[in-house]
Amino acid sequence: MALRATRLIGNGLFGVDIKDIDGKPYLIEINDNPSLDAGIEDAVLGEALYARIIQALKHRLEHRRAAG
């Protein structure tokens, strides 16, 4: 649901709020300037989350540089 919703906006870093109500997900909001709180968003991946974000940004910059 989050990926489908953000594809409508573009290719970026977004925070997506989804609520589960009676087993059904509801999209609450999409933040185009999300915060990444230590211990919350990185609870599963830890430091690897930040490495993935930096790598994705680096890849986009390199792709843009090669295209232009």
N, CA, C and O atoms as a Tripos MOL2 file, in Angstrom:
@<TRIPOS>MOLECULE
protein
  272   271    68     0     0
PROTEIN
NO_CHARGES

@<TRIPOS>ATOM
      1 N           0.8210   -1.1840    0.0000 N.3       1 MET1
      2 CA          0.0000    0.0000    0.0000 C.3       1 MET1
      3 C           0.8690    1.2540    0.0000 C.2       1 MET1
      4 O           0.5980    2.1990   -0.7400 O.2       1 MET1
      5 N           1.9100    1.2630    0.8270 N.am      2 ALA2
      6 CA          2.7850    2.4320    0.9110 C.3       2 ALA2
      7 C           3.4930    2.6920   -0.4120 C.2       2 ALA2
      8 O           3.5550    3.8350   -0.8640 O.2       2 ALA2
      9 N           4.0230    1.6550   -1.0330 N.am      3 LEU3
     10 CA          4.7140    1.8440   -2.3070 C.3       3 LEU3
     11 C           3.7570    2.2930   -3.4020 C.2       3 LEU3
     12 O           4.0900    3.1710   -4.1980 O.2       3 LEU3
     13 N           2.5970    1.7080   -3.4430 N.am      4 ARG4
     14 CA          1.6060    2.0850   -4.4470 C.3       4 ARG4
     15 C           1.2110    3.5540   -4.2830 C.2       4 ARG4
     16 O           1.0820    4.2730   -5.2740 O.2       4 ARG4
     17 N           1.0210    3.9990   -3.0600 N.am      5 ALA5
     18 CA          0.6220    5.3810   -2.8000 C.3       5 ALA5
     19 C           1.7350    6.3680   -3.1580 C.2       5 ALA5
     20 O           1.4660    7.4150   -3.7460 O.2       5 ALA5
     21 N           2.9730    6.0420   -2.8090 N.am      6 THR6
     22 CA          4.0610    6.9910   -3.0770 C.3       6 THR6
     23 C           4.4380    7.0360   -4.5500 C.2       6 THR6
     24 O           4.9760    8.0440   -5.0070 O.2       6 THR6
     25 N           4.1760    5.9870   -5.2980 N.am      7 ARG7
     26 CA          4.4410    6.0240   -6.7460 C.3       7 ARG7
     27 C           3.6110    7.0960   -7.4360 C.2       7 ARG7
     28 O           4.0050    7.6030   -8.4860 O.2       7 ARG7
     29 N           2.4730    7.4440   -6.8610 N.am      8 LEU8
     30 CA          1.6450    8.5030   -7.4280 C.3       8 LEU8
     31 C           2.3180    9.8710   -7.2990 C.2       8 LEU8
     32 O           2.0320   10.7820   -8.0750 O.2       8 LEU8
     33 N           3.1990   10.0090   -6.3300 N.am      9 ILE9
     34 CA          3.8670   11.2840   -6.0680 C.3       9 ILE9
     35 C           5.1880   11.3790   -6.8170 C.2       9 ILE9
     36 O           5.5000   12.4250   -7.3860 O.2       9 ILE9
     37 N           5.9560   10.3190   -6.8250 N.am     10 GLY10
     38 CA          7.2570   10.3460   -7.4740 C.3      10 GLY10
     39 C           8.2380    9.4330   -6.7800 C.2      10 GLY10
     40 O           7.8700    8.5970   -5.9540 O.2      10 GLY10
     41 N           9.4920    9.6120   -7.1340 N.am     11 ASN11
     42 CA         10.5580    8.7750   -6.6210 C.3      11 ASN11
     43 C          11.3270    9.5600   -5.5690 C.2      11 ASN11
     44 O          12.1610   10.4010   -5.9050 O.2      11 ASN11
     45 N          11.0560    9.2930   -4.3150 N.am     12 GLY12
     46 CA         11.7000   10.0420   -3.2480 C.3      12 GLY12
     47 C          11.7080    9.2640   -1.9550 C.2      12 GLY12
     48 O          11.4010    8.0730   -1.9200 O.2      12 GLY12
     49 N          12.0620    9.9530   -0.9030 N.am     13 LEU13
     50 CA         12.0500    9.3840    0.4450 C.3      13 LEU13
     51 C          10.8140    9.9340    1.1470 C.2      13 LEU13
     52 O          10.7070   11.1370    1.3870 O.2      13 LEU13
     53 N           9.8910    9.0500    1.4700 N.am     14 PHE14
     54 CA          8.6320    9.4570    2.0740 C.3      14 PHE14
     55 C           8.3890    8.6910    3.3670 C.2      14 PHE14
     56 O           8.8470    7.5600    3.5300 O.2      14 PHE14
     57 N           7.6760    9.3120    4.2660 N.am     15 GLY15
     58 CA          7.1740    8.6350    5.4400 C.3      15 GLY15
     59 C           5.7040    8.3480    5.2060 C.2      15 GLY15
     60 O           4.9460    9.2510    4.8550 O.2      15 GLY15
     61 N           5.2970    7.1220    5.3910 N.am     16 VAL16
     62 CA          3.9130    6.7340    5.1230 C.3      16 VAL16
     63 C           3.2970    6.2060    6.4140 C.2      16 VAL16
     64 O           3.8190    5.2840    7.0390 O.2      16 VAL16
     65 N           2.1830    6.8080    6.7950 N.am     17 ASP17
     66 CA          1.4640    6.3780    7.9950 C.3      17 ASP17
     67 C           0.2820    5.5190    7.5840 C.2      17 ASP17
     68 O          -0.5930    5.9520    6.8350 O.2      17 ASP17
     69 N           0.2750    4.2910    8.0900 N.am     18 ILE18
     70 CA         -0.8090    3.3540    7.8090 C.3      18 ILE18
     71 C          -1.3510    2.8600    9.1470 C.2      18 ILE18
     72 O          -0.5840    2.4740   10.0290 O.2      18 ILE18
     73 N          -2.6600    2.8730    9.2930 N.am     19 LYS19
     74 CA         -3.3150    2.3690   10.5020 C.3      19 LYS19
     75 C          -4.0320    1.0680   10.1660 C.2      19 LYS19
     76 O          -4.6250    0.9240    9.0970 O.2      19 LYS19
     77 N          -3.9670    0.1390   11.0900 N.am     20 ASP20
     78 CA         -4.6950   -1.1120   10.9570 C.3      20 ASP20
     79 C          -5.9540   -1.0010   11.8090 C.2      20 ASP20
     80 O          -5.8850   -0.8720   13.0310 O.2      20 ASP20
     81 N          -7.1000   -1.0530   11.1450 N.am     21 ILE21
     82 CA         -8.3740   -0.9900   11.8510 C.3      21 ILE21
     83 C          -9.1530   -2.2520   11.5180 C.2      21 ILE21
     84 O          -9.5580   -2.4680   10.3760 O.2      21 ILE21
     85 N          -9.3530   -3.0680   12.5190 N.am     22 ASP22
     86 CA        -10.0710   -4.3390   12.3500 C.3      22 ASP22
     87 C          -9.4710   -5.1910   11.2490 C.2      22 ASP22
     88 O         -10.1930   -5.8050   10.4630 O.2      22 ASP22
     89 N          -8.1420   -5.2250   11.1950 N.am     23 GLY23
     90 CA         -7.4510   -6.0610   10.2230 C.3      23 GLY23
     91 C          -7.3730   -5.4840    8.8250 C.2      23 GLY23
     92 O          -6.8900   -6.1550    7.9140 O.2      23 GLY23
     93 N          -7.8320   -4.2660    8.6290 N.am     24 LYS24
     94 CA         -7.7980   -3.6310    7.3140 C.3      24 LYS24
     95 C          -6.8970   -2.3960    7.3670 C.2      24 LYS24
     96 O          -7.0780   -1.5430    8.2360 O.2      24 LYS24
     97 N          -5.9200   -2.2860    6.4440 N.am     25 PRO25
     98 CA         -5.0190   -1.1260    6.4590 C.3      25 PRO25
     99 C          -5.6700    0.1090    5.8380 C.2      25 PRO25
    100 O          -6.3750    0.0270    4.8320 O.2      25 PRO25
    101 N          -5.4130    1.2480    6.4660 N.am     26 TYR26
    102 CA         -5.8970    2.5340    5.9600 C.3      26 TYR26
    103 C          -4.7220    3.4930    5.8470 C.2      26 TYR26
    104 O          -3.9610    3.6620    6.8000 O.2      26 TYR26
    105 N          -4.5730    4.1160    4.6960 N.am     27 LEU27
    106 CA         -3.5310    5.1110    4.4830 C.3      27 LEU27
    107 C          -3.9560    6.3980    5.1800 C.2      27 LEU27
    108 O          -5.0170    6.9480    4.8850 O.2      27 LEU27
    109 N          -3.1400    6.8700    6.0890 N.am     28 ILE28
    110 CA         -3.4620    8.0770    6.8490 C.3      28 ILE28
    111 C          -2.8210    9.3080    6.2060 C.2      28 ILE28
    112 O          -3.4920   10.3090    5.9530 O.2      28 ILE28
    113 N          -1.5100    9.2180    5.9450 N.am     29 GLU29
    114 CA         -0.8350   10.3510    5.3150 C.3      29 GLU29
    115 C           0.4930    9.9120    4.7260 C.2      29 GLU29
    116 O           1.0580    8.8800    5.0880 O.2      29 GLU29
    117 N           0.9710   10.7430    3.7970 N.am     30 ILE30
    118 CA          2.3000   10.5730    3.2070 C.3      30 ILE30
    119 C           3.0800   11.8390    3.5120 C.2      30 ILE30
    120 O           2.6370   12.9390    3.1810 O.2      30 ILE30
    121 N           4.2380   11.6900    4.1400 N.am     31 ASN31
    122 CA          5.0850   12.8260    4.4950 C.3      31 ASN31
    123 C           6.2390   12.9170    3.5080 C.2      31 ASN31
    124 O           6.9830   11.9540    3.3250 O.2      31 ASN31
    125 N           6.3870   14.0790    2.8680 N.am     32 ASP32
    126 CA          7.4860   14.2380    1.9170 C.3      32 ASP32
    127 C           8.7720   14.7060    2.5960 C.2      32 ASP32
    128 O           9.8010   14.8620    1.9390 O.2      32 ASP32
    129 N           8.7160   14.9240    3.8850 N.am     33 ASN33
    130 CA          9.8930   15.2980    4.6560 C.3      33 ASN33
    131 C           9.8790   14.4930    5.9590 C.2      33 ASN33
    132 O           9.6860   15.0510    7.0390 O.2      33 ASN33
    133 N          10.0840   13.1780    5.8460 N.am     34 PRO34
    134 CA          9.9170   12.3220    7.0250 C.3      34 PRO34
    135 C          11.0710   12.4450    8.0180 C.2      34 PRO34
    136 O          12.1970   12.7850    7.6550 O.2      34 PRO34
    137 N          10.7640   12.1660    9.2490 N.am     35 SER35
    138 CA         11.8110   12.0720   10.2610 C.3      35 SER35
    139 C          12.1590   10.5960   10.4280 C.2      35 SER35
    140 O          11.3020    9.7240   10.2880 O.2      35 SER35
    141 N          13.4090   10.3340   10.7240 N.am     36 LEU36
    142 CA         13.8710    8.9740   10.9780 C.3      36 LEU36
    143 C          14.3730    8.9400   12.4130 C.2      36 LEU36
    144 O          15.4830    9.3830   12.7040 O.2      36 LEU36
    145 N          13.5560    8.4160   13.2940 N.am     37 ASP37
    146 CA         13.8920    8.3940   14.7090 C.3      37 ASP37
    147 C          14.6570    7.1280   15.0610 C.2      37 ASP37
    148 O          14.2130    6.0150   14.7800 O.2      37 ASP37
    149 N          15.8180    7.3190   15.6830 N.am     38 ALA38
    150 CA         16.6240    6.1850   16.1330 C.3      38 ALA38
    151 C          15.8170    5.3600   17.1200 C.2      38 ALA38
    152 O          15.2000    5.8950   18.0410 O.2      38 ALA38
    153 N          15.8310    4.0510   16.9130 N.am     39 GLY39
    154 CA         15.1010    3.1570   17.7800 C.3      39 GLY39
    155 C          13.6620    2.9140   17.3320 C.2      39 GLY39
    156 O          12.9860    2.0310   17.8610 O.2      39 GLY39
    157 N          13.1970    3.6910   16.3640 N.am     40 ILE40
    158 CA         11.8310    3.5190   15.8450 C.3      40 ILE40
    159 C          11.9180    2.9820   14.4100 C.2      40 ILE40
    160 O          11.7160    1.7910   14.1720 O.2      40 ILE40
    161 N          12.2180    3.8660   13.4660 N.am     41 GLU41
    162 CA         12.2970    3.4450   12.0620 C.3      41 GLU41
    163 C          13.4240    2.4570   11.8080 C.2      41 GLU41
    164 O          13.3380    1.6350   10.8960 O.2      41 GLU41
    165 N          14.4730    2.5330   12.6040 N.am     42 ASP42
    166 CA         15.6010    1.6260   12.3990 C.3      42 ASP42
    167 C          15.5630    0.4010   13.3210 C.2      42 ASP42
    168 O          16.5670   -0.2930   13.4850 O.2      42 ASP42
    169 N          14.4000    0.1450   13.9180 N.am     43 ALA43
    170 CA         14.2850   -0.9620   14.8770 C.3      43 ALA43
    171 C          14.5900   -2.3230   14.2530 C.2      43 ALA43
    172 O          15.1040   -3.2120   14.9320 O.2      43 ALA43
    173 N          14.2830   -2.4910   12.9850 N.am     44 VAL44
    174 CA         14.4990   -3.7890   12.3290 C.3      44 VAL44
    175 C          15.8920   -3.8760   11.7170 C.2      44 VAL44
    176 O          16.6110   -4.8470   11.9550 O.2      44 VAL44
    177 N          16.2800   -2.8760   10.9320 N.am     45 LEU45
    178 CA         17.5460   -2.9380   10.1940 C.3      45 LEU45
    179 C          18.7240   -2.3070   10.9210 C.2      45 LEU45
    180 O          19.8750   -2.5900   10.5850 O.2      45 LEU45
    181 N          18.4660   -1.4710   11.8930 N.am     46 GLY46
    182 CA         19.5550   -0.7940   12.5990 C.3      46 GLY46
    183 C          20.3410    0.1090   11.6630 C.2      46 GLY46
    184 O          19.7610    0.8050   10.8290 O.2      46 GLY46
    185 N          21.6540    0.0970   11.8020 N.am     47 GLU47
    186 CA         22.5280    0.9540   10.9830 C.3      47 GLU47
    187 C          22.4000    0.6600    9.4910 C.2      47 GLU47
    188 O          22.6810    1.5280    8.6640 O.2      47 GLU47
    189 N          21.9820   -0.5470    9.1420 N.am     48 ALA48
    190 CA         21.8340   -0.9080    7.7220 C.3      48 ALA48
    191 C          20.7760   -0.0450    7.0370 C.2      48 ALA48
    192 O          20.8560    0.1770    5.8290 O.2      48 ALA48
    193 N          19.7940    0.4410    7.7810 N.am     49 LEU49
    194 CA         18.7870    1.3210    7.1990 C.3      49 LEU49
    195 C          19.4420    2.5730    6.6340 C.2      49 LEU49
    196 O          19.1580    2.9710    5.5040 O.2      49 LEU49
    197 N          20.3110    3.1910    7.4130 N.am     50 TYR50
    198 CA         20.9600    4.4250    6.9890 C.3      50 TYR50
    199 C          21.9080    4.1630    5.8160 C.2      50 TYR50
    200 O          22.0230    4.9870    4.9090 O.2      50 TYR50
    201 N          22.5740    3.0320    5.8370 N.am     51 ALA51
    202 CA         23.4520    2.6650    4.7190 C.3      51 ALA51
    203 C          22.6420    2.5030    3.4350 C.2      51 ALA51
    204 O          23.0850    2.9240    2.3670 O.2      51 ALA51
    205 N          21.4690    1.9020    3.5310 N.am     52 ARG52
    206 CA         20.6150    1.7280    2.3470 C.3      52 ARG52
    207 C          20.1220    3.0650    1.8140 C.2      52 ARG52
    208 O          20.0820    3.2730    0.6010 O.2      52 ARG52
    209 N          19.7500    3.9680    2.7060 N.am     53 ILE53
    210 CA         19.2720    5.2850    2.2800 C.3      53 ILE53
    211 C          20.3920    6.0460    1.5730 C.2      53 ILE53
    212 O          20.1780    6.6040    0.4960 O.2      53 ILE53
    213 N          21.5770    6.0710    2.1680 N.am     54 ILE54
    214 CA         22.7160    6.7690    1.5680 C.3      54 ILE54
    215 C          23.0750    6.1490    0.2210 C.2      54 ILE54
    216 O          23.3600    6.8710   -0.7340 O.2      54 ILE54
    217 N          23.0640    4.8190    0.1340 N.am     55 GLN55
    218 CA         23.3750    4.1440   -1.1250 C.3      55 GLN55
    219 C          22.3540    4.4980   -2.2000 C.2      55 GLN55
    220 O          22.7290    4.7140   -3.3520 O.2      55 GLN55
    221 N          21.0820    4.5590   -1.8490 N.am     56 ALA56
    222 CA         20.0410    4.9150   -2.8210 C.3      56 ALA56
    223 C          20.2220    6.3510   -3.3030 C.2      56 ALA56
    224 O          20.0850    6.6220   -4.4960 O.2      56 ALA56
    225 N          20.5270    7.2690   -2.3950 N.am     57 LEU57
    226 CA         20.7650    8.6600   -2.7820 C.3      57 LEU57
    227 C          21.9970    8.7740   -3.6720 C.2      57 LEU57
    228 O          21.9860    9.5060   -4.6610 O.2      57 LEU57
    229 N          23.0430    8.0620   -3.3270 N.am     58 LYS58
    230 CA         24.2670    8.0680   -4.1310 C.3      58 LYS58
    231 C          23.9850    7.5380   -5.5350 C.2      58 LYS58
    232 O          24.4460    8.1140   -6.5200 O.2      58 LYS58
    233 N          23.2340    6.4520   -5.6290 N.am     59 HIS59
    234 CA         22.8890    5.8680   -6.9200 C.3      59 HIS59
    235 C          22.1040    6.8650   -7.7750 C.2      59 HIS59
    236 O          22.3600    6.9910   -8.9730 O.2      59 HIS59
    237 N          21.1490    7.5740   -7.1650 N.am     60 ARG60
    238 CA         20.3580    8.5640   -7.9130 C.3      60 ARG60
    239 C          21.2310    9.6970   -8.4240 C.2      60 ARG60
    240 O          21.0710   10.1460   -9.5590 O.2      60 ARG60
    241 N          22.1560   10.1610   -7.5880 N.am     61 LEU61
    242 CA         23.0610   11.2340   -8.0260 C.3      61 LEU61
    243 C          23.9600   10.7810   -9.1650 C.2      61 LEU61
    244 O          24.1660   11.5180  -10.1300 O.2      61 LEU61
    245 N          24.4910    9.5810   -9.0560 N.am     62 GLU62
    246 CA         25.3440    9.0500  -10.1140 C.3      62 GLU62
    247 C          24.5720    8.8710  -11.4160 C.2      62 GLU62
    248 O          25.0860    9.1670  -12.4950 O.2      62 GLU62
    249 N          23.3510    8.3930  -11.3140 N.am     63 HIS63
    250 CA         22.5030    8.2170  -12.4950 C.3      63 HIS63
    251 C          22.1860    9.5490  -13.1460 C.2      63 HIS63
    252 O          22.2140    9.6690  -14.3710 O.2      63 HIS63
    253 N          21.8840   10.5540  -12.3290 N.am     64 ARG64
    254 CA         21.5770   11.8900  -12.8450 C.3      64 ARG64
    255 C          22.8130   12.4990  -13.5190 C.2      64 ARG64
    256 O          22.7070   13.1200  -14.5760 O.2      64 ARG64
    257 N          23.9790   12.3150  -12.9020 N.am     65 ARG65
    258 CA         25.2200   12.8420  -13.4620 C.3      65 ARG65
    259 C          25.5320   12.1830  -14.8130 C.2      65 ARG65
    260 O          25.9520   12.8610  -15.7510 O.2      65 ARG65
    261 N          25.3300   10.8720  -14.9110 N.am     66 ALA66
    262 CA         25.6030   10.1460  -16.1470 C.3      66 ALA66
    263 C          24.6290   10.5340  -17.2500 C.2      66 ALA66
    264 O          24.9950   10.5280  -18.4250 O.2      66 ALA66
    265 N          23.3920   10.8720  -16.8900 N.am     67 ALA67
    266 CA         22.3840   11.2300  -17.8800 C.3      67 ALA67
    267 C          22.5280   12.6670  -18.3680 C.2      67 ALA67
    268 O          22.0540   12.9990  -19.4540 O.2      67 ALA67
    269 N          23.1720   13.5190  -17.5850 N.am     68 GLY68
    270 CA         23.1990   14.9350  -17.9200 C.3      68 GLY68
    271 C          24.5180   15.4050  -18.3440 C.2      68 GLY68
    272 O          24.6820   16.5840  -18.6570 O.2      68 GLY68
@<TRIPOS>BOND
     1     1     2 1
     2     2     3 1
     3     3     4 2
     4     3     5 am
     5     5     6 1
     6     6     7 1
     7     7     8 2
     8     7     9 am
     9     9    10 1
    10    10    11 1
    11    11    12 2
    12    11    13 am
    13    13    14 1
    14    14    15 1
    15    15    16 2
    16    15    17 am
    17    17    18 1
    18    18    19 1
    19    19    20 2
    20    19    21 am
    21    21    22 1
    22    22    23 1
    23    23    24 2
    24    23    25 am
    25    25    26 1
    26    26    27 1
    27    27    28 2
    28    27    29 am
    29    29    30 1
    30    30    31 1
    31    31    32 2
    32    31    33 am
    33    33    34 1
    34    34    35 1
    35    35    36 2
    36    35    37 am
    37    37    38 1
    38    38    39 1
    39    39    40 2
    40    39    41 am
    41    41    42 1
    42    42    43 1
    43    43    44 2
    44    43    45 am
    45    45    46 1
    46    46    47 1
    47    47    48 2
    48    47    49 am
    49    49    50 1
    50    50    51 1
    51    51    52 2
    52    51    53 am
    53    53    54 1
    54    54    55 1
    55    55    56 2
    56    55    57 am
    57    57    58 1
    58    58    59 1
    59    59    60 2
    60    59    61 am
    61    61    62 1
    62    62    63 1
    63    63    64 2
    64    63    65 am
    65    65    66 1
    66    66    67 1
    67    67    68 2
    68    67    69 am
    69    69    70 1
    70    70    71 1
    71    71    72 2
    72    71    73 am
    73    73    74 1
    74    74    75 1
    75    75    76 2
    76    75    77 am
    77    77    78 1
    78    78    79 1
    79    79    80 2
    80    79    81 am
    81    81    82 1
    82    82    83 1
    83    83    84 2
    84    83    85 am
    85    85    86 1
    86    86    87 1
    87    87    88 2
    88    87    89 am
    89    89    90 1
    90    90    91 1
    91    91    92 2
    92    91    93 am
    93    93    94 1
    94    94    95 1
    95    95    96 2
    96    95    97 am
    97    97    98 1
    98    98    99 1
    99    99   100 2
   100    99   101 am
   101   101   102 1
   102   102   103 1
   103   103   104 2
   104   103   105 am
   105   105   106 1
   106   106   107 1
   107   107   108 2
   108   107   109 am
   109   109   110 1
   110   110   111 1
   111   111   112 2
   112   111   113 am
   113   113   114 1
   114   114   115 1
   115   115   116 2
   116   115   117 am
   117   117   118 1
   118   118   119 1
   119   119   120 2
   120   119   121 am
   121   121   122 1
   122   122   123 1
   123   123   124 2
   124   123   125 am
   125   125   126 1
   126   126   127 1
   127   127   128 2
   128   127   129 am
   129   129   130 1
   130   130   131 1
   131   131   132 2
   132   131   133 am
   133   133   134 1
   134   134   135 1
   135   135   136 2
   136   135   137 am
   137   137   138 1
   138   138   139 1
   139   139   140 2
   140   139   141 am
   141   141   142 1
   142   142   143 1
   143   143   144 2
   144   143   145 am
   145   145   146 1
   146   146   147 1
   147   147   148 2
   148   147   149 am
   149   149   150 1
   150   150   151 1
   151   151   152 2
   152   151   153 am
   153   153   154 1
   154   154   155 1
   155   155   156 2
   156   155   157 am
   157   157   158 1
   158   158   159 1
   159   159   160 2
   160   159   161 am
   161   161   162 1
   162   162   163 1
   163   163   164 2
   164   163   165 am
   165   165   166 1
   166   166   167 1
   167   167   168 2
   168   167   169 am
   169   169   170 1
   170   170   171 1
   171   171   172 2
   172   171   173 am
   173   173   174 1
   174   174   175 1
   175   175   176 2
   176   175   177 am
   177   177   178 1
   178   178   179 1
   179   179   180 2
   180   179   181 am
   181   181   182 1
   182   182   183 1
   183   183   184 2
   184   183   185 am
   185   185   186 1
   186   186   187 1
   187   187   188 2
   188   187   189 am
   189   189   190 1
   190   190   191 1
   191   191   192 2
   192   191   193 am
   193   193   194 1
   194   194   195 1
   195   195   196 2
   196   195   197 am
   197   197   198 1
   198   198   199 1
   199   199   200 2
   200   199   201 am
   201   201   202 1
   202   202   203 1
   203   203   204 2
   204   203   205 am
   205   205   206 1
   206   206   207 1
   207   207   208 2
   208   207   209 am
   209   209   210 1
   210   210   211 1
   211   211   212 2
   212   211   213 am
   213   213   214 1
   214   214   215 1
   215   215   216 2
   216   215   217 am
   217   217   218 1
   218   218   219 1
   219   219   220 2
   220   219   221 am
   221   221   222 1
   222   222   223 1
   223   223   224 2
   224   223   225 am
   225   225   226 1
   226   226   227 1
   227   227   228 2
   228   227   229 am
   229   229   230 1
   230   230   231 1
   231   231   232 2
   232   231   233 am
   233   233   234 1
   234   234   235 1
   235   235   236 2
   236   235   237 am
   237   237   238 1
   238   238   239 1
   239   239   240 2
   240   239   241 am
   241   241   242 1
   242   242   243 1
   243   243   244 2
   244   243   245 am
   245   245   246 1
   246   246   247 1
   247   247   248 2
   248   247   249 am
   249   249   250 1
   250   250   251 1
   251   251   252 2
   252   251   253 am
   253   253   254 1
   254   254   255 1
   255   255   256 2
   256   255   257 am
   257   257   258 1
   258   258   259 1
   259   259   260 2
   260   259   261 am
   261   261   262 1
   262   262   263 1
   263   263   264 2
   264   263   265 am
   265   265   266 1
   266   266   267 1
   267   267   268 2
   268   267   269 am
   269   269   270 1
   270   270   271 1
   271   271   272 2
@<TRIPOS>SUBSTRUCTURE
     1 MET1         2 RESIDUE 1 A MET
     2 ALA2         6 RESIDUE 1 A ALA
     3 LEU3        10 RESIDUE 1 A LEU
     4 ARG4        14 RESIDUE 1 A ARG
     5 ALA5        18 RESIDUE 1 A ALA
     6 THR6        22 RESIDUE 1 A THR
     7 ARG7        26 RESIDUE 1 A ARG
     8 LEU8        30 RESIDUE 1 A LEU
     9 ILE9        34 RESIDUE 1 A ILE
    10 GLY10       38 RESIDUE 1 A GLY
    11 ASN11       42 RESIDUE 1 A ASN
    12 GLY12       46 RESIDUE 1 A GLY
    13 LEU13       50 RESIDUE 1 A LEU
    14 PHE14       54 RESIDUE 1 A PHE
    15 GLY15       58 RESIDUE 1 A GLY
    16 VAL16       62 RESIDUE 1 A VAL
    17 ASP17       66 RESIDUE 1 A ASP
    18 ILE18       70 RESIDUE 1 A ILE
    19 LYS19       74 RESIDUE 1 A LYS
    20 ASP20       78 RESIDUE 1 A ASP
    21 ILE21       82 RESIDUE 1 A ILE
    22 ASP22       86 RESIDUE 1 A ASP
    23 GLY23       90 RESIDUE 1 A GLY
    24 LYS24       94 RESIDUE 1 A LYS
    25 PRO25       98 RESIDUE 1 A PRO
    26 TYR26      102 RESIDUE 1 A TYR
    27 LEU27      106 RESIDUE 1 A LEU
    28 ILE28      110 RESIDUE 1 A ILE
    29 GLU29      114 RESIDUE 1 A GLU
    30 ILE30      118 RESIDUE 1 A ILE
    31 ASN31      122 RESIDUE 1 A ASN
    32 ASP32      126 RESIDUE 1 A ASP
    33 ASN33      130 RESIDUE 1 A ASN
    34 PRO34      134 RESIDUE 1 A PRO
    35 SER35      138 RESIDUE 1 A SER
    36 LEU36      142 RESIDUE 1 A LEU
    37 ASP37      146 RESIDUE 1 A ASP
    38 ALA38      150 RESIDUE 1 A ALA
    39 GLY39      154 RESIDUE 1 A GLY
    40 ILE40      158 RESIDUE 1 A ILE
    41 GLU41      162 RESIDUE 1 A GLU
    42 ASP42      166 RESIDUE 1 A ASP
    43 ALA43      170 RESIDUE 1 A ALA
    44 VAL44      174 RESIDUE 1 A VAL
    45 LEU45      178 RESIDUE 1 A LEU
    46 GLY46      182 RESIDUE 1 A GLY
    47 GLU47      186 RESIDUE 1 A GLU
    48 ALA48      190 RESIDUE 1 A ALA
    49 LEU49      194 RESIDUE 1 A LEU
    50 TYR50      198 RESIDUE 1 A TYR
    51 ALA51      202 RESIDUE 1 A ALA
    52 ARG52      206 RESIDUE 1 A ARG
    53 ILE53      210 RESIDUE 1 A ILE
    54 ILE54      214 RESIDUE 1 A ILE
    55 GLN55      218 RESIDUE 1 A GLN
    56 ALA56      222 RESIDUE 1 A ALA
    57 LEU57      226 RESIDUE 1 A LEU
    58 LYS58      230 RESIDUE 1 A LYS
    59 HIS59      234 RESIDUE 1 A HIS
    60 ARG60      238 RESIDUE 1 A ARG
    61 LEU61      242 RESIDUE 1 A LEU
    62 GLU62      246 RESIDUE 1 A GLU
    63 HIS63      250 RESIDUE 1 A HIS
    64 ARG64      254 RESIDUE 1 A ARG
    65 ARG65      258 RESIDUE 1 A ARG
    66 ALA66      262 RESIDUE 1 A ALA
    67 ALA67      266 RESIDUE 1 A ALA
    68 GLY68      270 RESIDUE 1 A GLY
